[in-house]
Amino acid sequence: MALSFTTAGESHGPAVIATLFGIPFGHALDTAWINAQLKRRQGGYGRGGRQNVETDVVEILSGLRRGITIGSPLTLMIPNRDHRIDKAPDLPNVRPGHVDLAGVMKIGSRNARDVLERASARETAARVMAGAACQSLLHDFGITVTAHVLSIGGIDADQPYGEGLRAICNNPGEAVRQRDGSNLYTLDTSNDDAIRSTIDQAKHDGDTLGGSIEIVATGLPPGLGSHNQHDARLDGRIALALMSIQAMKGVEIGMGAQAARTRGSEVHDSVLLRDEPHPRSPFARGSNNAGGLEGGTTNGEPLVCRVHMKPISTLMNPLPSVDVSTGRPAQASTERSDTCAVPAATIVAECAVAIVLAQALLEKTGGDSLEEARRNFDAYLSSLQQFEGGA
């Protein structure tokens, strides 16, 4: 069965739920890692009061026996402490930048509460559960996915393909520890104070800030994804996973938009023979401008992508709007919200990419059990060494 997932739950409903279908039998699920990712998602400078209410700890409802996956749907749940969906006040004053207006027009409601409860970024807790479970599986194959903040509010913490990428490629585990040492989730902390000051000023002004995130996957073999159909191309699938995260407005892979302004001879990555055997591929590249993907397929280099997040729509100093229950001008509604959620979104983006990569990995390996998938994976890696230049 192909790996897929669904999420359920409202922002102030009883719980947030993720269900993964197609996780093979025999994987020792790292629930400590899932909880660590949930905690990271709740962290980060600029978060609002909701994070002081909730303590996200995963509960496993199905698919696990004695800590081992059994091949049935894996259901993960977080109870909402702030469970007040029936008592929460109506919100007829729609917020610019949010789905409020389009949503109520779509369903015929006069109350944005009917839309925002599901549209809320609280849903990303479910995607983090699903993605962290996929990261747990990827770790069994030596594949890691790590994200970090590139910029917030127009202040750069790092550049694309900068020191952060090099740190992740050199030692992903150490890079995670270093990133977690900053409450902005940056790998270069030299501008952290300036970024925090900018967030503080935005909060004082009743405003919000966005930013940019880089996601890096290491340990990938060539050949995940496919060129055969548009919906099998890994770059498109990654773009969908990232763009579907609340407040995301743009995705880049590799050089991204810069490639459109650069000659082909400076964009494409030369192919080289390795001087020494390598467990993933007998070929090396002179650069990695493609970001590890060519023709929708991994090429053995680290996967490098970026996602750009707009400022959150809920402003404490609200913009002019309309009360859809009366049709009269009004100020936009305010809900308890964040000034900046870019650090938290870093973890969501990391998990979103992990889901896509786990899907592509299992498509390549097949198998009903982890042992079978691992055996097929090892055989595939061995076959790659038969190419010219292999050991």
Secondary structure, DSSP 8 states (H G I E B T S, - for coil): ---EEEEE--TTSSEEEEEEE---BT-B--HHHHHHHHHHHH-STT--THHHH-----EEEESEETTEE-SS-EEEEEE-SS--TTTS----B--TTSSHHHHHHHHT-S-THHHHHHHSGGGHHHHHHHHHHHHHHHHTTT-EEEEEEEEETTEES--TTSHHHHHHHH-HHHHHHHHHTSTT--S-GGGHHHHHHHHHHHHHTT--B-EEEEEEEES--EEEE-SSSGGG-HHHHHHHHHHTSTTEEEEEETTGGGGGGS-HHHHS--EEE-SS--SS-SEEES--TTTTEETTEEESS-EEEEEEE---S--SS--EEEETTTTEEEE----S--SB-HHHHHHHHHHHHHHHHHHHHHHHH--SBHHHHHHHHHHHHHHHTTSTT--
